[in-house]
């Protein structure tokens, strides 16, 4: 097994840029959230501890379809697509990989589900934060999911799972998963 899971999540997340290969133009109709992605469960490495990264997620909606992007200083790349129903977004990436990973190539798929809002008081976010945390066996009193924000200040809450679908790396087993709690605030 890989000795440090803290290295796995950043490597996985940095590979999003390779997902579609080309940067897409900035979208004026992009809704954005500042999110914290915190690893909470890891069957891929010996280190059960997680890492935390912050990003700006962007969502471009077209009817009930959504394209999710990591908003950067120069590019906005789609990392997953999905659908919305009410306040819930479900999404999945294409197969992504690291062909030059030390020990051999690894490929994975990201899937996620979140409750979101674009401002206002809809979707009872405090209840959804508590429900998502309970589903993931997280004690919110001891878990810094959003840099000290109250549950009613959260505008995006959900979970993401990276599942390894192919691996030539002896230390990373096919089928292993890395699950993260994702929470954030809307940027109007």
C-alpha positions, 0 to 999 in steps of 0.5 A, spaced: 500 500 500 502 507 498 504 510 505 501 516 505 494 518 503 495 525 504 499 525 497 493 521 494 487 526 494 492 532 491 494 527 486 487 525 484 485 532 484 490 535 480 489 530 475 482 533 473 486 538 468 487 532 464 480 529 464 478 533 458 485 535 456 483 542 454 481 548 458 474 551 456 473 559 456 470 562 462 463 562 463 459 568 465 453 563 467 457 559 472 455 559 479 461 558 484 462 555 491 468 555 495 469 548 497 473 544 502 474 537 500 476 533 506 478 526 506 474 521 511 475 514 508 480 511 505 481 504 503 486 505 498 492 506 502 495 504 509 494 511 512 487 512 514 488 519 515 485 524 510 487 530 507 483 537 506 484 541 500 480 547 498 477 549 491 472 553 487 467 549 484 463 552 478 457 549 475 454 551 469 446 549 468 443 547 462 436 545 464 437 539 468 444 537 466 450 540 470 457 541 468 462 541 474 468 545 474 474 547 478 475 554 477 482 556 477 486 563 475 487 561 468 482 556 466 476 552 468 476 545 466 470 540 467 471 535 472 464 531 472 457 532 469 451 530 472 444 532 473 440 536 478 433 534 481 431 540 486 436 542 491 440 535 489 446 535 484 449 528 482 455 527 478 460 523 475 467 524 472 470 520 466 475 515 467 481 519 469 488 517 470 496 518 472 499 514 466 506 516 469 505 515 477 511 512 480 509 504 481 505 504 475 499 507 472 492 508 476 485 510 473 479 512 477 472 515 477 469 520 481 462 520 483 458 525 488 452 527 490 451 534 494 445 539 496 446 546 494 443 552 493 445 559 490 443 564 496 437 564 500 434 560 505 432 554 501 433 547 501 434 547 509 442 546 509 443 545 516 439 539 516 442 537 510 449 538 513 447 534 519 444 528 515 450 528 510 455 528 516 451 522 520 451 518 513 458 519 513 459 517 521 462 524 522 462 528 528 461 535 526 463 538 533 470 535 532 470 535 525 472 542 521 468 541 515 468 548 513 473 552 517 468 554 523 462 555 519 455 554 522 451 549 518 446 554 516 452 558 512 453 552 508 451 552 501 454 546 498 454 539 502 455 532 499 460 527 498 465 524 493 468 518 492 474 516 488 474 509 485 480 506 482 478 502 476 484 500 473 491 499 476 498 497 474 501 499 481 501 493 486 500 498 491 493 501 489 488 495 488 482 496 483 476 497 487 479 501 492 476 508 494 477 514 497 471 518 500 471 525 501 466 530 505 465 536 501 462 543 504 462 550 501 459 557 501 456 560 495 460 566 491 454 570 488 
